[in-house]
């Protein structure tokens, strides 16, 4: 019988490692501080109130900046004025309706919820993990996490228990399988071999931020695709190597001796012949869709081309949210009808309605964010900060890579407390994108940097609801597991992934490779 090594519970630490002890103390403090923060909705309400006061103070003391291109002066405007009250009270509906991600995310989700409710994503994830040789299971589970990003938060619910069950089935620790799945999804959240709602959400915020410098700027949803595709492979390899060389050798990965397998959980890995046929049919529809779209864009006289017969400015690119929504609608309906999850086409509408219920918290948060951003943009504080920051960086002659690295560190630290990617980017983009544009760094590059910095620390912060979810799954196998237990597993992975991924980003940037198209 295997003797189980002592396991740290909530707040405990692994003895013999000062670095780990210090890290646990930091995590505990982050949890305490983070728990004192209000919900992101109220956080943006408070920030809006603070912004009102700051705008009045800054206008009174004459805070301003001079644009380097035309020499015009940008001065901060007070929200405590007739024009400011119009923005706060009179434009409340317009502020919300014109919030860039609102319409795009809803349009995309129309299609994605159809595919999700059909069971398409679950089948893809199961087959990715269960139909590979045992020696490749770790990499397959990691890459399934990258693929699962298209399913959004649903990937956590499916892949974490699936990883635990698959690892137990091949004679390895189910705790290790759950940790690998959690880290792959969370630490690599913005790396994916396919387009996701995150691409659309971030690109719309980036475009709005870039307009303060260049009204014609447009950040496409595919602007980081090349980098995201390469990153998904790199991160999967890095996690696999760290797991196989270090994490899997830890003695404290054993399950409780009195643990009993629940027969119902075994069914999680089952994929029926009908599911496989449905997946093949959906794959055929996806292929035909891609061929038809490519063929339609191949003709210079195609109505789907943009001005000057361009592709990057075509309706397909500017309306990518609709294209993605249509794509997932078609493959989702096909899968559902063949697999039987949709008995008839009429079943699709209730699935869409049910799926949209999960969007309610996001829409509520979007309302608060949209008001704050409208105030922030109108006051001109963002522009003044961007111009002043760019001027300072020019004066000290800081290289672009060093600026990007510094901002990446700042974002990673902030993400330990504010874990909502869209909320964080809504705060950061209006400052960093204009600032770096003035330094000659494209919005697509800044956005790619943000995606790296925002992702990795997701797996170590107890402020993430999915950290708590992952801990719950692990406690099924070890009742004594606590925050310290999970953090001791994820910290080494997060640290190495952060170093490798940031280095990969900087190398990509220095080589001048395109981040997307």
VENVEN-V586385 format. One record per residue. N is the residue number from 1. RES is the residue in one letter. PHI is phi in whole degrees, 0 to 359 (none if undefined). PSI is psi in radians with two decimals (999 if undefined). Layout:
BEGIN
N,RES,PHI,PSI
N,RES,PHI,PSI
END
This chain:
BEGIN
1,X,none,2.37
2,X,282,2.29
3,X,277,2.17
4,X,280,2.29
5,X,287,2.67
6,X,303,2.41
7,X,244,2.28
8,X,289,2.33
9,X,263,-3.01
10,X,304,2.09
11,X,90,-0.23
12,X,280,2.97
13,X,226,2.80
14,X,278,2.18
15,X,290,2.64
16,X,92,0.02
17,X,227,1.82
18,X,296,-0.63
19,X,297,-0.78
20,X,293,-0.71
21,X,301,-0.79
22,X,296,-0.72
23,X,297,-0.72
24,X,296,-0.70
25,X,298,-0.71
26,X,296,-0.76
27,X,297,-0.75
28,X,298,-0.70
29,X,293,-0.70
30,X,299,-0.72
31,X,296,-0.77
32,X,297,-0.85
33,X,295,-0.76
34,X,296,-0.63
35,X,293,-0.33
36,X,277,-0.26
37,X,285,2.56
38,X,285,3.00
39,X,303,2.57
40,X,310,-0.55
41,X,300,-0.91
42,X,290,-0.51
43,X,299,-0.75
44,X,286,-0.51
45,X,296,-0.79
46,X,296,-0.77
47,X,299,-0.63
48,X,296,-0.73
49,X,296,-0.73
50,X,298,-0.70
51,X,298,-0.67
52,X,301,-0.83
53,X,294,-0.75
54,X,296,-0.68
55,X,298,-0.68
56,X,294,-0.74
57,X,294,-0.80
58,X,296,-0.65
59,X,293,-0.70
60,X,296,-0.62
61,X,265,0.03
62,X,77,0.65
63,X,292,2.22
64,X,202,2.96
65,X,212,2.67
66,X,255,2.21
67,X,294,2.33
68,X,286,-0.35
69,X,279,-0.82
70,X,241,-0.02
71,X,78,0.09
72,X,286,2.68
73,X,259,2.30
74,X,252,2.03
75,X,249,2.58
76,X,288,2.38
77,X,251,2.48
78,X,277,2.35
79,X,284,-0.28
80,X,271,1.23
81,X,204,3.01
82,X,298,-0.77
83,X,293,-0.66
84,X,294,-0.70
85,X,294,-0.51
86,X,296,-0.72
87,X,294,-0.73
88,X,285,-0.78
89,X,259,-0.89
90,X,288,-0.49
91,X,254,0.32
92,X,301,-0.71
93,X,290,-0.77
94,X,296,-0.66
95,X,302,-0.74
96,X,287,-0.81
97,X,294,-0.55
98,X,268,0.07
99,X,297,2.05
100,X,309,-0.80
101,X,286,-0.26
102,X,302,-1.04
103,X,292,-0.65
104,X,292,-0.73
105,X,291,-0.64
106,X,293,-0.72
107,X,297,-0.77
108,X,294,-0.75
109,X,294,-0.41
110,X,305,-0.71
111,X,276,-0.70
112,X,294,-0.65
113,X,293,-0.54
114,X,297,-0.80
115,X,293,-0.69
116,X,294,-0.83
117,X,290,-0.36
118,X,286,-0.32
119,X,94,0.10
120,X,300,-0.85
121,X,295,-0.71
122,X,300,-0.77
123,X,295,-0.74
124,X,299,-0.79
125,X,294,-0.72
126,X,297,-0.80
127,X,293,-0.63
128,X,299,-0.64
129,X,269,-0.69
130,X,271,-0.30
131,X,254,0.60
132,X,235,2.75
133,X,301,2.63
134,X,303,-0.62
135,X,291,-0.31
136,X,255,0.10
137,X,298,-0.71
138,X,299,-0.86
139,X,296,-0.71
140,X,299,-0.72
141,X,294,-0.71
142,X,298,-0.83
143,X,289,-0.51
144,X,298,-0.60
145,X,297,-0.66
146,X,292,-0.75
147,X,296,-0.66
148,X,295,-0.23
149,X,299,-0.44
150,X,293,-0.43
151,X,274,-0.03
152,X,68,-2.47
153,X,293,-0.34
154,X,298,-0.40
155,X,298,-0.62
156,X,298,-0.79
157,X,295,-0.63
158,X,276,-0.83
159,X,278,-0.56
160,X,296,-0.92
161,X,294,-0.57
162,X,297,-0.76
163,X,299,-0.72
164,X,296,-0.78
165,X,293,-0.76
166,X,296,-0.75
167,X,294,-0.64
168,X,293,-0.61
169,X,294,-0.51
170,X,261,0.25
171,X,84,0.32
172,X,247,3.02
173,X,291,2.17
174,X,294,-0.48
175,X,297,-0.74
176,X,298,-0.73
177,X,298,-0.73
178,X,294,-0.71
179,X,296,-0.77
180,X,300,-0.80
181,X,298,-0.79
182,X,297,-0.82
183,X,294,-0.69
184,X,298,-0.72
185,X,286,-0.82
186,X,279,-0.86
187,X,291,-0.50
188,X,253,0.55
189,X,301,-0.57
190,X,259,0.34
191,X,244,2.20
192,X,204,2.52
193,X,283,-0.08
194,X,226,2.89
195,X,289,2.53
196,X,228,3.05
197,X,296,-0.47
198,X,298,-0.68
199,X,301,-0.74
200,X,287,-0.76
201,X,299,-0.88
202,X,291,-0.68
203,X,294,-0.60
204,X,291,-0.69
205,X,294,-0.70
206,X,296,-0.73
207,X,299,-0.80
208,X,298,-0.70
209,X,292,-0.67
210,X,292,-0.43
211,X,294,-0.33
212,X,292,-0.39
213,X,254,-0.77
214,X,228,1.83
215,X,300,-0.35
216,X,264,0.02
217,X,294,2.50
218,X,214,2.07
219,X,262,1.98
220,X,282,2.73
221,X,298,-0.35
222,X,263,0.20
223,X,293,-0.33
224,X,241,0.28
225,X,296,-0.80
226,X,301,-0.79
227,X,293,-0.71
228,X,295,-0.71
229,X,297,-0.86
230,X,296,-0.67
231,X,295,-0.63
232,X,298,-0.65
233,X,287,-0.79
234,X,300,-0.85
235,X,295,-0.68
236,X,299,-0.73
237,X,294,-0.75
238,X,297,-0.84
239,X,299,-0.74
240,X,301,-0.81
241,X,295,-0.78
242,X,296,-0.71
243,X,296,-0.88
244,X,289,-0.59
245,X,273,-0.49
246,X,231,-1.09
247,X,298,-0.70
248,X,293,-0.29
249,X,271,-0.04
250,X,291,2.43
251,X,281,-0.19
252,X,260,0.58
253,X,261,0.09
254,X,286,2.61
255,X,274,2.90
256,X,300,2.50
257,X,295,-0.47
258,X,265,0.21
259,X,292,2.36
260,X,239,2.29
261,X,293,2.29
262,X,275,2.08
263,X,299,-0.44
264,X,290,-0.51
265,X,288,-0.41
266,X,297,-0.55
267,X,295,-0.26
268,X,299,-0.54
269,X,271,-0.12
270,X,290,2.36
271,X,229,2.03
272,X,281,2.89
273,X,297,-0.59
274,X,294,-0.67
275,X,297,-0.70
276,X,295,-0.75
277,X,298,-0.71
278,X,295,-0.68
279,X,294,-0.69
280,X,296,-0.72
281,X,295,-0.74
282,X,295,-0.67
283,X,297,-0.67
284,X,295,-0.75
285,X,297,-0.72
286,X,298,-0.73
287,X,295,-0.78
288,X,297,-0.67
289,X,297,-0.80
290,X,296,-0.72
291,X,295,-0.78
292,X,296,-0.73
293,X,293,-0.73
294,X,296,-0.74
295,X,296,-0.70
296,X,294,-0.54
297,X,273,-0.21
298,X,285,-0.38
299,X,272,2.28
300,X,296,-0.49
301,X,270,0.15
302,X,297,2.37
303,X,294,-0.24
304,X,277,-0.10
305,X,279,2.77
306,X,269,-2.92
307,X,298,2.36
308,X,72,0.40
309,X,61,0.48
310,X,281,2.76
311,X,259,-0.71
312,X,295,-0.45
313,X,256,0.33
314,X,281,2.83
315,X,302,-0.49
316,X,296,-0.72
317,X,283,-0.78
318,X,290,-0.45
319,X,250,0.61
320,X,301,-0.55
321,X,300,-0.76
322,X,292,-0.66
323,X,296,-0.80
324,X,295,-0.73
325,X,299,-0.76
326,X,296,-0.74
327,X,302,-0.89
328,X,290,-0.50
329,X,297,-0.83
330,X,295,-0.85
331,X,289,-0.58
332,X,292,-0.78
333,X,296,-0.75
334,X,300,-0.85
335,X,298,-0.79
336,X,297,-0.73
337,X,291,-0.69
338,X,286,-0.70
339,X,283,-0.39
340,X,97,-0.03
341,X,292,-0.47
342,X,247,2.01
343,X,287,-0.55
344,X,208,2.91
345,X,300,-0.54
346,X,297,-0.33
347,X,286,-0.25
348,X,292,-0.71
349,X,298,-0.84
350,X,301,-0.60
351,X,295,-0.69
352,X,295,-0.74
353,X,296,-0.78
354,X,297,-0.72
355,X,295,-0.61
356,X,287,-0.36
357,X,300,-0.60
358,X,290,-0.24
359,X,277,-0.21
360,X,304,-0.82
361,X,300,-0.62
362,X,292,-0.72
363,X,295,-0.69
364,X,298,-0.77
365,X,296,-0.71
366,X,301,-0.61
367,X,298,-0.83
368,X,294,-0.74
369,X,296,-0.73
370,X,297,-0.68
371,X,293,-0.79
372,X,300,-0.80
373,X,294,-0.62
374,X,296,-0.75
375,X,296,-0.81
376,X,300,-0.76
377,X,293,-0.76
378,X,294,-0.68
379,X,294,-0.48
380,X,85,0.08
381,X,298,-0.69
382,X,299,-0.77
383,X,295,-0.74
384,X,298,-0.74
385,X,296,-0.73
386,X,295,-0.81
387,X,294,-0.77
388,X,295,-0.73
389,X,295,-0.77
390,X,296,-0.71
391,X,297,-0.73
392,X,295,-0.76
393,X,297,-0.62
394,X,292,-0.69
395,X,295,-0.64
396,X,270,-0.01
397,X,58,0.76
398,X,284,2.32
399,X,290,2.67
400,X,302,-0.72
401,X,295,-0.62
402,X,290,-0.67
403,X,296,-0.81
404,X,298,-0.71
405,X,296,-0.75
406,X,298,-0.75
407,X,293,-0.65
408,X,298,-0.73
409,X,297,-0.76
410,X,299,-0.80
411,X,297,-0.74
412,X,298,-0.71
413,X,292,-0.78
414,X,299,-0.60
415,X,292,-0.31
416,X,294,-0.41
417,X,250,-0.81
418,X,256,1.69
419,X,270,-0.10
420,X,283,2.02
421,X,298,-0.73
422,X,291,-0.68
423,X,294,-0.73
424,X,296,-0.79
425,X,291,-0.57
426,X,298,-0.56
427,X,281,-0.73
428,X,277,-0.69
429,X,301,-0.79
430,X,298,-0.30
431,X,260,-0.92
432,X,286,-0.66
433,X,295,-0.89
434,X,299,-0.70
435,X,300,-0.83
436,X,284,-0.47
437,X,297,-0.67
438,X,293,-0.32
439,X,261,0.12
440,X,87,0.21
441,X,260,2.15
442,X,293,2.64
443,X,302,-0.62
444,X,299,-0.64
445,X,291,-0.79
446,X,298,-0.72
447,X,296,-0.72
448,X,298,-0.72
449,X,300,-0.78
450,X,299,-0.71
451,X,296,-0.63
452,X,292,-0.89
453,X,295,-0.60
454,X,284,-0.45
455,X,278,-0.88
456,X,299,-0.74
457,X,284,-0.02
458,X,301,-0.57
459,X,274,-0.03
460,X,242,-0.19
461,X,269,2.17
462,X,290,-0.10
463,X,285,-0.28
464,X,283,2.27
465,X,297,-0.43
466,X,279,-0.34
467,X,296,-0.78
468,X,294,-0.68
469,X,298,-0.81
470,X,299,-0.70
471,X,298,-0.68
472,X,298,-0.72
473,X,294,-0.71
474,X,294,-0.61
475,X,292,-0.27
476,X,294,-0.48
477,X,259,-0.43
478,X,216,1.86
479,X,295,-0.47
480,X,278,-0.08
481,X,298,2.44
482,X,224,-2.95
483,X,302,-0.72
484,X,297,-0.62
485,X,298,-0.94
486,X,295,-0.70
487,X,297,-0.61
488,X,293,-0.45
489,X,278,-0.67
490,X,273,-0.48
491,X,302,-0.86
492,X,299,-0.70
493,X,296,-0.82
494,X,297,-0.74
495,X,298,-0.80
496,X,289,-0.72
497,X,299,-0.71
498,X,299,-0.85
499,X,298,-0.82
500,X,293,-0.76
501,X,290,-0.75
502,X,297,-0.73
503,X,298,-0.71
504,X,297,-0.73
505,X,297,-0.83
506,X,296,-0.67
507,X,296,-0.76
508,X,301,-0.78
509,X,295,-0.81
510,X,293,-0.52
511,X,281,-0.19
512,X,73,0.42
513,X,286,2.54
514,X,290,2.35
515,X,282,-0.39
516,X,186,-2.67
517,X,216,999
END
